[in-house]
Amino acid sequence: MSRSLGPVQVLHDAPLAPLTTFRLGGPATRLLTATTDAEVIAAVREADESGTPLLVIGGGSNLVIGDKGFDGTALRIATRGVELRGTTLELAAGEVWTDAVARTVEAGLAGIECLAGIPGSAGATPVQNVGAYGQEVSSTITEVTVYDRRAGETVTLADEECAFSYRHSRFKADPERYVVLRVRFELEDAGGMSAPVKYAEAARALGVDPGDRVPLADARETVLKLRAGKGMVLDAEDHDTWSAGSFFTNPILTDERFAAFRARVRERLGDGVEPPAYPAGQGRTKTSAAWLIDRAGFTKGYGTGPARISTKHTLALTNRGDATTEDLLALAREVVAGVREAFGVTLVNEPVTVAVSL
Ligand code: EPU
């Protein structure tokens, strides 16, 4: 059965690179742009009923698309809607995340101010439980409304049904199943003050102790400054930001594996050297991917080709202007192999790969 796609915009053999922050990847057989939830659902149903592979694109800030492109239907989510009622915020999936953060700060509401400057769309935030500077969306999200492709219906999942963890969720675990339509957050009215500042680097930059609150606008501006210094705020003129932010997640090791890793670090780098270690609960420790990459010899700006490590942060792989996806993947594989060889830890990519793998 084929359905009418109604007012959905349809393009054929459409370039996808301009829709990604890497500016990489070949074309899609078909590119649809949906501006309402009904259009999103109609487009997804049509692809599923005809057995066509589907690629959902939000802000394109976490996507690595193969040079040959995507043989199927790419669906751009361009829905709009920001509703603030009291301390409740509801966002359509296609809303620009960083603009929504700015709105809540202006409205005097706390809870997502440290997530300012993160590229991408609101609908992408629950998928990988976006986080930065001590905040994660999972601590303010109360509900996510999704189209469930398996059941063929729209459902609303409560926070505890989303299986949120570090850069992970039920949606990421089952990527073919859910398309996010709207996200609801419960924020805090703390009289114009931020949530308690948790991240040491942010507290230092704000001149307060961890746990203190600061005026909301100060928190947002400080985070934007810190991010910009690391090339983590989009700027078309700056190739350090032609990236997907962090390319690797921070490894979480069991205490036993962490002890072995620590011994390896001392053996290799000297007795006085301690790797970064943050408690991650349940007898586990999180260490820093950026540190591992740096200490394995891949320092800022590493590389001679068109794909290189950012000059501002070792965790971002970047397109210097004329890279291909293969150039990027070659660099990523070199980094993974180098870190594994140096420290016995295998880095895992954070961005989603389409029609390619690491
Ligand atoms: N470091 C280096 N070299 C560098 C940069 C950092 O050795 O060039 C080491 C330092 O020891 C530093 C540590 O890495 O203390 C951590 O660096 P940073 O505070 O910048 O945080 P991160 O772990 O690299 C994470 C998130 C970012 C988020 C920042 C701030 C992940 C994968 N990344 O980065 O999120 O903005 O913390 O909270 O969890 C993203 O996910 O795309 C992203 C940008």
Boltz pocket constraint, residues with backbone or C-beta under 6 A from the ligand:
constraints:
  - pocket:
      binder: B
      contacts: [[A, 131], [A, 132], [A, 133], [A, 134], [A, 199], [A, 201], [A, 230], [A, 232], [A, 244], [A, 245], [A, 246], [A, 247], [A, 248], [A, 249], [A, 250], [A, 276], [A, 288], [A, 289], [A, 290], [A, 291], [A, 292], [A, 294], [A, 300], [A, 312], [A, 313], [A, 314], [A, 315], [A, 350]]
      max_distance: 6.0
